[in-house]
């Protein structure tokens, strides 16, 4: 459980953390914050990009890590479960494109073909090139053949994979189980590093926060416990770090529907066998009232620690060089040293 991980020094918390453009106060946050606050879509996107000034436009934090590791000679896998995420997107043609894998695995393409050699005919048709072949047609055919090859590869690798640990039959349980199975294919894939993205929705608790939040927290706790147990059984617990984030926190003061509304600074966690846990990093506010210098009213608190700080430490841990860090974390220069972290800190 999360509690056991914290007490076992394998989990830490980030206090009052969030999407930040630069350090701000309650007097200047609206002027100095580039990301539109309290909007699910925009803050979700920025929490996965961490590049408010588009210095590395169109890329995500994990995608930029993958690019620099690939350029340094590492073989990097990149996976999201059930849906795409900009967090995994890098520069075109630098590192392999991210793969979207369903929580139940891969369905083999065309399992009941109308003719026995259907795949061979598809390949022959799309590999054919003539002098007047169009660029867009060639690109489309190349993408199709790559997708079919990946489908065959991942289906063969995952079809017989199972976990030693029983995972709960929940949304997050199925997703983390699939990540464990993908980690189990790393040798077959020749991967030195892997990046994974998984999402647990359902925290937009504008009404009846008590029951909804308890359900989601129980789901997260059960899935995390199974994931940790499986990683330990696989012998990779010290080689996997999980970073939890969100687009924003919730108001501390309830609304009229016994729910909470969109806020900003929140508390997040990171865990793994190499994490120096059992502690809280960042600054927890010492005043939660509306008179606090960090309060925007109704328990909306201005964050004092950026997500950039935690990801900088992770980038160092996976092997990103100091010379490449400005491209991986392009907005870190906006923050003071006590708002950022290094590998040895976490």
N, C-alpha and C positions, 0 to 999 in steps of 0.2 A: 504494500500500500504506500501511498505518498507519505504518510506519517512514518512508516518504517524506513523508507528511503532517506528521509530527512534525519531521523535519529541515527541511521547507519552511516551518515556523512557521505551519502551518494546523491543528495539532492539539495539544491540551494534555491532561494527565492530572490527575485529582483523586486525591490520596493519602489513604488510610485514611478513606474516605467511606462514608456509609450512611444508613439510616433512623434518625433520632434524635428523641426527644421533647425532650431538653435535654441539656446537657453532664453527663456522669456519670463516676464512677470505678468501679473493680472492687468497691468496698465498697457502693455505693448504686445500681448500675445496675438491679437487679431491682426496686427500690422506686420509682425515678423514671422508668422507661421504661414508657410506657403500652401500646405495641404488644407483643404476645406474640412473643418472640424465637424464631428458628429455625423458625417455621412458614411453609411456602411460601405458603399462601393468604393469611394475615394480613399477612405482610410484603410480599408482592407488591402487595396492595391498598393498603397504606400508602405504598409507594414511588411509587405513582401518584396518591395523594391528597395526602400531606404535610399532613395536618390531624388530628393525633392526638386533639385535644380536641373534634372535630366542631364547630368554630366556624362552618364553612361546610358543614354536613352534607350528605352525598350527592353531593358534587362532587369533581372531580379537578383537578390543578394546571393542565393545559392547558385544561380547560373553564372554569376561573375566568379565565384569561387571555382566552379567547375572549369571555366575557361582558363584561369591562371594555372590550375593544377594540370590540365591537359597540356598546356603550353610548356609546362615543366617536365613533361614526360610521364605523368600518371595516366592510368586508364580509369576513367571516371564513369560510373553509371548514374543515371538521373531518372527518378521515378515519382509520379504522383498517383495516388489511389483514387479511382473513380472519376476524377475531373482534372482539368489542366490548372496550372498555377504559374503566374508570371514569376514567382520566386525562383523557378528552375530555369528560366529562359536566359541564355547568354547571347553573345555576339554570333551572328550567322557564320557557320562553317568553322568555328573555333573548336568547340567540344561537341560530342554527339547530342542530337536532339533529345529532349526529355521524352520518356515513355509514359503513357497513361495505361495503368493496369487496373482492371476491375477488382473489387474486393473478393470476388469469387474466382478470380483467375482469368485465364484466357480461353475464349471459345475458338476452336480451330476454324479457320476460314473454309467455307464450302465443304462441310463434312460429308455431304451426299451429292457429289458432282454428277451432272447428267451424262458425262462421258468420263472414262477412266483417266485420260491424260489432260484433263481440263487445266490444271496448273501449268503444265508444259506449254499448252497452247497460249495461255495468258502471257507467260514469260516470252515466248517467241514473238507474239504480236507486239509486245511493248519494248522488246529489245531491238526490233527492226529499225534501222536508221537509213534514210536515203538523203540524197543531196538537198532535197527540198523539205526535209523534216523541220517543223517549226520548233522554235526554242521553248515555247510554253508547252507544247505537246511532249517534247523530250523531258522537260522538267516534271510534268505530271506523271509520265510513264516511270521515270526514275523513282519518284516518291511512292508510286503504287508498288513497285517491285521491292523497295526497301521495307515498306509496311508488311508485305506478304512474307518477306524473309524474317522480319522481327516476330510476326505472328507465329510462324513455324518454330522459331527458336524458343520463344518464351513458353509456348504451349508444351513443347517437348521437355523443357526444364522444370516447369511448374506442375505439369499434369500429375506426377507421382509424388510431389513434395507434400510432406505433412509435418506437423509440429509435435513435439514430445509433450508439450504442455497444453491442456484443454483451455481454449479461449472462450470467454463468454459469448453467447449468441446475440451480441449487440452490434450496432453500427460501428463503433470504434473497435470493438473486439475483433470483428472481421477484418477491418482495415489493418490493424497492427499485426494480426496473424499473417496477412499477405506480405507485409513488410518483412516479417521474420523469415518467411519462405524465400523471398527475393534475396535476403542476405545470405541464405543458404545456397544460392546459386552463384555466389561471387567467384568461386574458383573456376566454374565452367565458363563464366563470362570473362574471366581474366581481369576482374576489377581490382584496382588498388584502393579506390575510394568510391563511396556511394553517397548520393544525396536523395533524401526522401521527403515528400510533402504529403501530409494527411490532415484532414479537416474534420472537426466535430461541430456541427451547427446546433442551433437550438437554445442559444443563450440570450436571445433578444426578448427578455422577460419584461415586457411592458405591463403585464398583468399576472397576478398570482405567482409572484416570484418564488415563494417558498417551496411549493411542490415541484415546480419545473426545474428549479436549480438543484434541488436534492436529487432528482432523477438523473440529471446530467452529471452531477458530481459522482454519484454511485457508478454510473456507466464508465466514466473516465477512470475512476479508481480501480475498478475490476479489470478493465482492459490493460491498464498500465501494469498492474500486478502480474498478469499473465505474460505480458511482453517482457518484463524484467526476468521472470523465471525462465522463459524460453531462451533469452539471450545468454543467461548464465549456463544453461544446459548446453548451448551451442559453443560455449567457450569464447564468446565475443563481447561479453559485458563491458570489459575495459576498452573496447574499440568502438563503442557506439555512444553518442551523446544526443539527447533529445532536448530540443529547445521549444518551449510552449509560448505562444504569443497570441494576440488578438488585435482587432482594429482599434478598440477602445474599451474602457471599463464602464461601469454602470454608476448611476448616482447613488450616493449613500442615503439620501433622503428619499422615501417612497413617494409614488404618485397616488392619485385617488383610487386607482384600481389595484392597490396592493402590489404594485410592480415597481420596476426601476427603469430609468430612461438613460439615454446616451450620455456618457461622461468622457473622461480623457485618461488621466494617469491611473494605472492599475498595478496589480501585483502578479508576477509571472514566475515560472519555475524552469529549471534546467536540471536534468539528471543523467547519470551514467556512471560506469565504473571508474572513470578517470576524473570525475567531477569532485572538486574539493567542497563537499556539501556540509550540511549541518549549520548553515549560516544564512543570513540575509544581507545582500549587498545593495548598494544604493542608499538613499535616504528616505526613511519612512517619515511622513509628516508628523510633526509634534503638535499640530493644531488642525482639527478637522472641522472647525466651526466656519461659518460664513465670513468671519472676521480674519481668518487665516490669510497670510500674504499669497498663498497658493490656491485659495478657493475662488471659484467662479460662480458660487452659489449652488445650493441644493446638494452639496457634497460632490461637485465636479471639481477635481483637483488638477492643477497644472503639473505635468510630470517633470521630474528633475533628473531622470536617467533615461537616455535614448536607447532604443533597441540596438542601435548601431554599436554600442559598447559591448554587448554580449556577443554579437556576431563577429566583431573584431577578434575577440578571444578565440572563438571557434575557428575562424579562418587561420589564425596562427597555429592552432592545434592540428588542423588537417594538413598543414604544410605550405600555406601561402607565404611567400617571402615578403620581407619588409618593403622591398622595392615595388611590389605589386599591390600593396595594401591600399594605396590611394585610389586604385581602380575598383577594388572589391568593396571598399567602404568609402565612397567618394564624399560623404558628408561629415565624416568624423572630424575634419579640421575645424568645424564650427563649435566643437565642444571642448571643455577644459579637461585636463588629464584625470581629474577626480570623477568625471562623468563617464569615463571609458575604462575598459578592462583589457588585461592581457592574459595569455594562456596561464601564466603562473598564478594569477589572481583567482581563477575559477576552476 
